[in-house]
Each structure stands twice: as C-alpha cells, then as structure tokens.
Amino acid sequence: MTTIANLELLETYYEVISRKLLDKFSMGYTKETNSGVFVPSSLNIIHQAFIHLIDTGVIDKNKPFLDAGCGDGRIVALASSLGIPAWGLESDEELVALAKHNLINLKALGVIKESAAIIHRGNFCDDKSYTNMDHQFSDFGTIYNYDNNAGLLASKIAKEAKPKTVYLLYSGDEIKEEFRGLVFMYDLDLVSNSINTSAALEIPQGFVRVYAKE
Ligand SMILES: C[S@@+](CC[C@H](N)C(=O)[O-])C[C@H]1O[C@@H](n2cnc3c(N)ncnc32)[C@H](O)[C@@H]1O
C-alpha cells in the first residue's frame, strides 16, 4: 500500500517538474498533441479513487494497468507505487521522453519499487502499439483515460477486452457518457485535498467513472 509520504513525494516531484517546464510549453503545463490535449490528472484525486477501488475489489492489483494517453507518466507512477504493474501509451514524442525520464527519477527516489512502470510511444487505438509493448490489449485488467478519445477507447474495450475489464474515465464534466458494450457501475465525485498549490491546470474536483466490460 502506498504510504501518504509516497503520495506527497509523488505530488511534490510532479509539482517541481511542472513549474520547471512552464516556460518550455507555450500554453503553461499543458500541450496540444497530434491526438488530443495534455492536461495532467490530479494525483490526489486519482490516489483517493485508486485506494477506494482497490479496497472494494474493483481494481485487481494482480492484473496489468494501462494509462491510455499517459502524458507525463504520473498515473503510471501512481499505479506502480500502489503495487499495480503499470504501462502507459502516449502518442506525443516529447511527452513520452518526459514520462520515461520521470519514471527513472521516481525509481531513484524509491517511489516506484518492484512493480512494473513502463512507457511506450503509440496510439492506444492501434493494435501495433500493443505488439511493440509485448502485450495484447486484452491483457489489461484496468484501463484508465483522462477524457481523450474516450469513446474510441470504450469501443475497443467493448470489442476486444476480456469480460470484467474495468474502464476508469476521469472527467471534470458532470454529464456521464454511456458506452455500448460497457456497463456503468458508479462514479466517484472527488475533491483534491492536496496541500500543494499546483502550477499545472489540474482540476481540484473531478469525477472518476467506473465502467466494466459485460
Ligand atoms: C488529458 S491528458 C492525460 C495525461 C495522463 N493520463 C494524466 O492523466 O495525467 C491525455 C493524453 O492522451 C494523449 N492521447 C490522446 N489520444 C491518444 C491516442 N489515441 N493514443 C495515444 N495517446 C493519446 C494525449 O496526447 C495527451 O497527452
């Protein structure tokens, strides 16, 4: 189980990184990519969600986790720090390099330990991306997305994932989406209680919607 100290280290690490990169990215710590928009998730909110979902048996820690569109790698790092083997796929070359660099630093800091934390470049809708990772899309037990091509990903899960695969969709939007072939279980309406004042455009309140493949 991740200690609060680990979460604080993770939050502080990404806070420092995002402040450092504010000038490099022209729109603040956010970026328009060729497939969507990079805006980071709130680590605090997603940590709360993961703890709840692990405790209630919705996330099976033994099954691989995928962050589809992993940006700077923070959710891969968070999942791995909780003992879940985690992979991230990202289409943007600059973000892939940043995410890999972050995971190396977080291993050195001891936030990431023995659980996998691996980043690959690729389109999460494309099967070739999974071959390059030595995985199949159907290997993943939990798939996470922060509001980027979420409908395309939902269709892929409905068609190709194993039954009971969990789809976690993070969103600031109050309106919940329905996806054919996926059952909506519930959503968590969460507020960040981070002590950090964030330089990134993380939303302080968000919904983590839980869907499952039928
Ligand atoms: C809102 S950001 C979320 C980043 C990270 N998952 C997080 O929660 O902090 C969405 C990311 O998904 C990437 N993305 C969107 N569509 C993609 C696709 N089809 N394949 C790979 N990456 C994609 C974007 O480039 C962007 O970096």
The ligand as an SDF file (V2000), in Angstrom:
LIG
                    3D

 27 29  0  0  0  0  0  0  0  0999 V2000
   -5.6290   14.7140  -20.6690 C   0  0  0  0  0  0  0  0  0  0  0  0
   -4.0310   14.0170  -20.9920 S   0  0  0  0  0  0  0  0  0  0  0  0
   -3.8850   12.9100  -19.6290 C   0  0  0  0  0  0  0  0  0  0  0  0
   -2.4790   12.5050  -19.2960 C   0  0  0  0  0  0  0  0  0  0  0  0
   -2.3570   11.4730  -18.1780 C   0  0  0  0  0  0  0  0  0  0  0  0
   -3.1160   10.2820  -18.4710 N   0  0  0  0  0  0  0  0  0  0  0  0
   -2.8650   12.0200  -16.8710 C   0  0  0  0  0  0  0  0  0  0  0  0
   -3.9710   11.6180  -16.5090 O   0  0  0  0  0  0  0  0  0  0  0  0
   -2.1870   12.8480  -16.2610 O   0  0  0  0  0  0  0  0  0  0  0  0
   -4.3950   12.9540  -22.3750 C   0  0  0  0  0  0  0  0  0  0  0  0
   -3.1670   12.4740  -23.1540 C   0  0  0  0  0  0  0  0  0  0  0  0
   -3.6230   11.4490  -24.0560 O   0  0  0  0  0  0  0  0  0  0  0  0
   -2.8470   11.5150  -25.2270 C   0  0  0  0  0  0  0  0  0  0  0  0
   -3.6320   10.8320  -26.2880 N   0  0  0  0  0  0  0  0  0  0  0  0
   -4.8500   11.1760  -26.7750 C   0  0  0  0  0  0  0  0  0  0  0  0
   -5.2660   10.2750  -27.6910 N   0  0  0  0  0  0  0  0  0  0  0  0
   -4.2870    9.3280  -27.7810 C   0  0  0  0  0  0  0  0  0  0  0  0
   -4.1440    8.1310  -28.5450 C   0  0  0  0  0  0  0  0  0  0  0  0
   -5.1120    7.7270  -29.3860 N   0  0  0  0  0  0  0  0  0  0  0  0
   -3.0380    7.3990  -28.3680 N   0  0  0  0  0  0  0  0  0  0  0  0
   -2.0560    7.8020  -27.5130 C   0  0  0  0  0  0  0  0  0  0  0  0
   -2.1280    8.9310  -26.7530 N   0  0  0  0  0  0  0  0  0  0  0  0
   -3.2370    9.6860  -26.8840 C   0  0  0  0  0  0  0  0  0  0  0  0
   -2.6520   12.9990  -25.4600 C   0  0  0  0  0  0  0  0  0  0  0  0
   -1.5320   13.2430  -26.2970 O   0  0  0  0  0  0  0  0  0  0  0  0
   -2.4810   13.5110  -24.0190 C   0  0  0  0  0  0  0  0  0  0  0  0
   -1.1150   13.5890  -23.6750 O   0  0  0  0  0  0  0  0  0  0  0  0
  1  2  1  0
  2  3  1  0
  2 10  1  0
  3  4  1  0
  4  5  1  0
  5  6  1  0
  5  7  1  0
  7  8  2  0
  7  9  1  0
 10 11  1  0
 11 12  1  0
 11 26  1  0
 12 13  1  0
 13 14  1  0
 13 24  1  0
 14 15  1  0
 14 23  1  0
 15 16  2  0
 16 17  1  0
 17 18  1  0
 17 23  2  0
 18 19  1  0
 18 20  2  0
 20 21  1  0
 21 22  2  0
 22 23  1  0
 24 25  1  0
 24 26  1  0
 26 27  1  0
M  CHG  2   2   1   9  -1
M  END
$$$$
